[in-house]
Each structure stands twice: as structure tokens, then as C-alpha cells.
Amino acid sequence: MAGTVIDRYYVGQGEASLFQRDATGKRINGRLIGNCNDIQLSGQQKDIKHVENRTGKRLTDNKIVWEPTTTIEITFDNFSKENLAWIFDGTASATTSGTATAEVQKYAPIMQLDNFNVSAVTAKKTGAGSNWAGNTFSVTPSGLVTILTDPPAAGVVTDDPIEFAYTYGAAEQVTAFTGANREYWLSTHVINKAQNDAPFLLEVFKIKFMQNYTFSLIGADYGTLKITGEVLYDSLNAANGGYFRERMLAAA
């Protein structure tokens, strides 16, 4: 009926998918980000104002609004190596298991081994005939060595070369700032809980994410990751407006 107001409320829940783009602006190499706590689009515009000089009051009598800017902020809590590589402009990889036979570290109350996921660690001063007793030091799986008895063996002093032998298992790693700062396509495949779980699709065609991320590393609650990007004009998707579009079921 003409003049009738149809209320459309929104509470979104669902998946966010991230794609790289090919030379024609098509989606490639898609993956799911994982659990997203919040996704927000924010818009800004610049303006130029004309101030008249006739009345002596310097009134604004004209205004040009242009240079629209849209940013997107994504908060998520999936600490996968792919997500970390994405926000750090880094490279995700996997390391294989192996052994270290004579890894040298300078003696100190705290030392750090070169590998991760370590076990069966032994230590001795270079040239010594026997290993330290096991109750003189401790080692975390991440490779942190803590001296419990100082010195762990007679004649060991600060900066002495200590040889460690151990095994290490397979691990994942991310090296920051070793990857390309790509342009991405983001799609959110969600249901609207305020409209009987009706499907809702938002597509952002071209995003350049910036290195103003938040990485929640230690805390009393589930850690989160947050990244911000700028939505760029995409001439290859100009038929759909060039920036983003949303689609939902037609109102009944």
C-alpha cells in the first residue's frame, strides 16, 4: 500500500570471505576469515564552502561536497597463519621437524633456542664432557630456557658458549612484511536475525588494507585481531557502482 512504512531491522550473523583479485577484477583464491566479531563500513567526504562578502556577515551561500572516502574495519578472532600473514603483510609457511645437535647460545639466566616445538633438550658448556643435570634448567615447548641452578655445572659463567641438542616438531610461522600488500575483494554471507534469518550479501569490490592493525596478544579474554582498509573505486566493476553493493530479499 502506498505510504506504508516497512520496517527493516538488521542483526547480522554469518561468514566473511576474502578474495584476491585478478587483472580483470574477478575473485580468485578465496578463503573464509573465520569468526568475525564486527565488520563496519564508515564514510567520509571533503567539502569546499563559498563565503559571500556582500552582507558583511560572511555567510556560506554555496557548498561543494566531493572526494567520498569509505573505510572498512574488520574485527575477528581466528588467529590462523593466513589471517596473521594478511594483517602483517607477511608470508605464512610451515616448518618441518628436525634435530639440533650443537646449537650454541651464550650462557645467561634466560636463553632462547632457535627452533620451536622443542623436546628432549640437553645442554653443556662447549668442550665439557657431560651434559647438565636435568634439574638445573627448564625448557618450554616454545624454546625458552630458564636456569634453575646457577651455575648448572662447575665453571659455567655468563657468556660462556653453551651447546644445546634437542628435537623439534613441525610448526607454522608467519614472517611480517615479507609479502605483497594486495588488493582484496570482501564478501559477507550472513543471515539477518531481525528478519527471520533472511540472507544478506555485501560485496566490497576493491580494498587496500593498511598497517594500522590491532593484535591482542595477552589478556584475560579471547584475543581479537582488527584491521582497517580503504575501499577503492573499481572501474572493472563500474556496472555495479564501483565500490560495493548489498543484496537482500525483496520486502514482502
C-alpha positions as CSV (number, residue, x, y, z in Angstrom):
1,M,0.0,0.0,0.0
2,A,1.3,3.4,-0.9
3,G,2.6,5.4,2.1
4,T,3.0,2.3,4.3
5,V,6.3,2.2,6.2
6,I,8.0,-1.2,6.0
7,D,10.5,-1.5,8.9
8,R,13.7,-3.3,8.0
9,Y,15.8,-4.0,11.1
10,Y,19.2,-5.7,11.0
11,V,21.2,-8.1,13.2
12,G,23.8,-9.9,11.1
13,Q,25.4,-13.2,11.8
14,G,27.5,-15.3,9.3
15,E,30.7,-15.7,7.3
16,A,33.1,-13.2,5.8
17,S,35.1,-14.4,2.7
18,L,38.2,-12.7,1.4
19,F,39.4,-13.0,-2.2
20,Q,42.4,-11.8,-4.1
21,R,41.6,-10.1,-7.5
22,D,42.9,-10.9,-11.0
23,A,43.7,-8.4,-13.7
24,T,40.1,-8.3,-14.8
25,G,38.7,-7.6,-11.3
26,K,37.4,-11.1,-10.7
27,R,37.6,-13.0,-7.5
28,I,40.4,-15.6,-7.1
29,N,42.0,-17.6,-4.2
30,G,39.1,-17.2,-1.9
31,R,39.1,-18.2,1.7
32,L,37.0,-17.7,4.9
33,I,38.3,-15.3,7.5
34,G,36.7,-17.2,10.3
35,N,34.7,-15.9,13.2
36,C,34.1,-12.2,12.9
37,N,33.0,-10.1,15.8
38,D,32.3,-7.0,13.9
39,I,32.5,-5.6,10.4
40,Q,31.9,-1.8,9.9
41,L,31.9,0.5,6.9
42,S,32.5,4.1,7.6
43,G,32.1,7.0,5.1
44,Q,33.6,10.5,4.9
45,Q,33.6,13.3,2.4
46,K,35.5,16.5,2.0
47,D,33.8,19.8,1.2
48,I,34.5,23.3,-0.1
49,K,32.5,26.2,1.1
50,H,31.9,29.5,-0.6
51,V,31.6,32.5,1.8
52,E,29.9,35.7,0.4
53,N,31.3,39.2,1.1
54,R,28.3,41.3,0.3
55,T,26.4,41.4,3.6
56,G,29.4,41.8,5.9
57,K,28.2,38.6,7.8
58,R,30.3,36.3,5.6
59,L,27.5,33.8,5.1
60,T,28.0,30.4,3.5
61,D,26.0,30.5,0.3
62,N,27.3,27.6,-1.6
63,K,29.0,24.3,-0.9
64,I,30.6,21.5,-2.9
65,V,30.7,18.0,-1.4
66,W,33.2,15.6,-3.1
67,E,36.0,13.1,-2.6
68,P,34.0,10.5,-0.8
69,T,36.1,8.0,1.2
70,T,34.9,4.7,2.6
71,T,36.9,2.7,5.1
72,I,36.2,-0.8,6.4
73,E,37.1,-2.2,9.8
74,I,37.1,-5.9,10.5
75,T,37.4,-7.4,14.0
76,F,37.9,-11.2,14.1
77,D,39.3,-13.8,16.5
78,N,40.7,-16.5,14.2
79,F,44.4,-16.5,14.7
80,S,45.2,-18.7,11.7
81,K,48.6,-18.2,9.9
82,E,46.7,-17.0,6.8
83,N,45.0,-14.2,8.8
84,L,48.2,-13.2,10.6
85,A,50.0,-13.0,7.3
86,W,47.2,-10.9,5.9
87,I,47.2,-8.3,8.6
88,F,51.0,-8.2,8.8
89,D,51.6,-8.1,5.0
90,G,53.6,-11.2,5.7
91,T,54.2,-14.7,4.5
92,A,52.7,-17.8,6.0
93,S,54.6,-21.1,5.9
94,A,55.1,-24.4,7.7
95,T,58.4,-25.8,9.0
96,T,59.2,-29.5,9.2
97,S,60.5,-31.4,12.2
98,G,64.2,-32.0,12.8
99,T,67.1,-32.1,15.3
100,A,69.6,-29.6,16.6
101,T,72.9,-31.2,17.7
102,A,75.2,-28.4,18.7
103,E,73.2,-25.1,18.8
104,V,75.3,-22.5,20.6
105,Q,73.8,-19.9,22.9
106,K,75.6,-17.6,25.2
107,Y,75.1,-18.5,28.9
108,A,72.6,-16.3,30.8
109,P,69.8,-17.0,33.4
110,I,67.4,-16.9,30.4
111,M,68.1,-18.1,26.9
112,Q,66.1,-18.7,23.8
113,L,66.5,-21.7,21.4
114,D,66.4,-21.1,17.7
115,N,63.6,-23.6,17.0
116,F,60.0,-24.1,18.2
117,N,58.1,-27.1,19.5
118,V,61.2,-28.5,21.2
119,S,61.7,-31.5,23.3
120,A,64.4,-33.8,24.8
121,V,66.7,-30.9,25.4
122,T,70.3,-31.4,26.7
123,A,72.9,-28.7,27.4
124,K,76.5,-28.4,28.2
125,K,79.3,-25.9,28.0
126,T,81.4,-26.3,24.8
127,G,84.2,-28.7,25.5
128,A,82.6,-30.2,28.6
129,G,82.5,-34.0,28.8
130,S,79.0,-34.4,30.2
131,N,75.6,-32.7,29.9
132,W,74.0,-30.6,32.7
133,A,71.7,-32.4,35.1
134,G,68.1,-32.2,34.1
135,N,67.0,-30.5,37.3
136,T,69.3,-27.5,36.7
137,F,67.3,-25.9,33.9
138,S,63.9,-26.0,32.3
139,V,62.7,-25.5,28.8
140,T,59.3,-24.6,27.4
141,P,58.0,-26.1,24.2
142,S,58.5,-22.6,22.6
143,G,62.2,-22.9,23.4
144,L,62.6,-20.6,26.5
145,V,65.4,-21.9,28.7
146,T,65.4,-20.9,32.4
147,I,68.3,-21.7,34.6
148,L,67.2,-23.2,37.9
149,T,70.6,-23.7,39.5
150,D,73.2,-21.1,38.8
151,P,75.6,-22.3,37.7
152,P,74.2,-25.5,36.3
153,A,77.7,-27.0,36.3
154,A,81.0,-26.0,37.8
155,G,82.9,-23.4,35.9
156,V,79.9,-22.0,33.8
157,V,79.9,-18.2,33.8
158,T,78.0,-15.5,31.9
159,D,78.5,-15.5,28.1
160,D,80.1,-19.0,28.0
161,P,79.2,-20.9,24.8
162,I,76.5,-23.5,25.7
163,E,75.7,-26.3,23.2
164,F,72.1,-27.4,23.1
165,A,70.9,-30.6,21.5
166,Y,67.2,-31.4,21.0
167,T,64.5,-32.4,18.6
168,Y,61.8,-30.1,17.3
169,G,58.5,-30.8,15.7
170,A,56.6,-29.3,12.7
171,A,55.3,-25.8,13.2
172,E,53.6,-22.9,11.4
173,Q,55.1,-19.5,11.1
174,V,54.4,-16.0,9.8
175,T,57.1,-13.6,8.9
176,A,55.9,-9.9,8.9
177,F,56.3,-7.5,6.0
178,T,57.7,-10.2,3.6
179,G,54.5,-10.4,1.4
180,A,52.7,-8.2,-1.1
181,N,50.2,-5.5,0.0
182,R,47.4,-6.8,-2.3
183,E,44.0,-5.5,-3.2
184,Y,41.2,-7.7,-1.9
185,W,37.5,-8.4,-2.6
186,L,35.4,-9.0,0.6
187,S,32.0,-10.7,0.7
188,T,29.9,-11.2,3.8
189,H,27.4,-14.1,3.6
190,V,25.1,-13.5,6.5
191,I,21.6,-14.0,7.8
192,N,19.6,-11.2,9.3
193,K,18.3,-12.4,12.6
194,A,15.9,-9.4,12.8
195,Q,14.2,-10.5,9.6
196,N,13.6,-14.3,10.1
197,D,17.2,-15.2,9.1
198,A,16.8,-13.7,5.6
199,P,20.0,-13.9,3.6
200,F,22.1,-10.8,3.2
201,L,25.1,-10.3,0.9
202,L,27.5,-7.4,1.0
203,E,30.3,-7.3,-1.7
204,V,33.1,-4.8,-1.4
205,F,35.0,-5.0,-4.7
206,K,38.4,-3.4,-4.1
207,I,40.0,-2.9,-0.7
208,K,43.5,-1.9,0.2
209,F,44.2,-2.8,3.8
210,M,46.6,-0.7,5.8
211,Q,49.1,-1.4,8.5
212,N,47.1,0.1,11.3
213,Y,46.0,-3.2,12.8
214,T,45.4,-4.3,16.4
215,F,46.9,-7.6,17.6
216,S,45.6,-8.6,21.0
217,L,48.4,-10.9,22.3
218,I,47.9,-11.2,26.1
219,G,44.8,-10.6,28.1
220,A,42.0,-12.1,30.3
221,D,39.5,-12.7,27.5
222,Y,39.6,-14.2,24.0
223,G,42.1,-12.3,21.8
224,T,41.0,-10.4,18.8
225,L,42.5,-9.1,15.6
226,K,41.4,-5.8,14.0
227,I,42.4,-4.4,10.6
228,T,41.3,-1.3,8.7
229,G,41.3,-0.8,4.9
230,E,40.2,1.8,2.4
231,V,37.5,0.9,-0.2
232,L,38.9,2.0,-3.6
233,Y,36.9,2.8,-6.8
234,D,36.9,-0.3,-9.0
235,S,36.5,0.7,-12.7
236,L,36.4,-3.0,-13.6
237,N,33.1,-3.3,-11.6
238,A,31.7,0.1,-12.5
239,A,28.5,-1.6,-13.7
240,N,27.7,-2.3,-10.0
241,G,28.7,1.2,-8.8
242,G,32.5,0.6,-8.5
243,Y,32.6,0.5,-4.7
244,F,30.3,-2.0,-3.0
245,R,26.8,-3.4,-3.2
246,E,24.4,-5.2,-0.8
247,R,21.6,-7.6,-1.7
248,M,18.7,-8.8,0.4
249,L,15.4,-10.5,-0.1
250,A,12.7,-8.2,-1.5
251,A,10.3,-6.9,1.1
252,A,7.1,-8.9,1.3
